[in-house]
Amino acid sequence: MRQPKGRQPENMSPPSPITILVADDNDASRLITKWFLASFDYVIESARTAEEALSRFDPARHRLVITDNCMPGMSGVEMAQAIKARSPSTPILMYSANPPEDCPFLDGVIQKPAHLLDVKDAVDRLLAAGPPPGQ
């Protein structure tokens, strides 16, 4: 029996939302990125420092991490290295005015200033290339 469009079969639950962790010490940049990506139905958790992001990071929950590079204390590159040590398959996108030249811990880099649609495109590309949830 065919289901009407827009209706899920009763025995199927809707897909769980994708949760992204954003780390940026710049309040405006962090909040704008969070607001913009949330408008595409991503669940966004945010942190002001790399240390705070690491303490919140859960590979079972966070499908992607977006980070600035220059933050007080630990840098975004150092955070990316720590996350990859815990969860090698979690994609990490650096969105920074000062990204490194080359970093094996990053899966994508966007230099600020950039259009937020470029960030959205990179997020979509990295999520499409990554493993499905639970793997």
C-alpha angles and dihedrals in degrees: 000000000000119000119227113256114273093022124108120218109259094245094053123081120213115262113271115252120258113249120211126190115216121195118189131137092208105091095204094048093046094048095045091049090047093048094046097049092042087059086067092055097260115140107232126201117184142198134190096215138033090241091054091048091051092051090052097041114115116174090205091058108027113070094180139013125213116193143177115224106219108059130141111273112358117031125230090251091054090048091049090053091051092048093048089051089056098036116013093182096056108106116231123201119193113211104181145134088227109039119168120258093241130357126172091204094064124083094191140006130204118181118220131267093054136137112267089231086067088056091048091049091050091048091051092047094049093046092048091052095046130087119276118262116287096030 
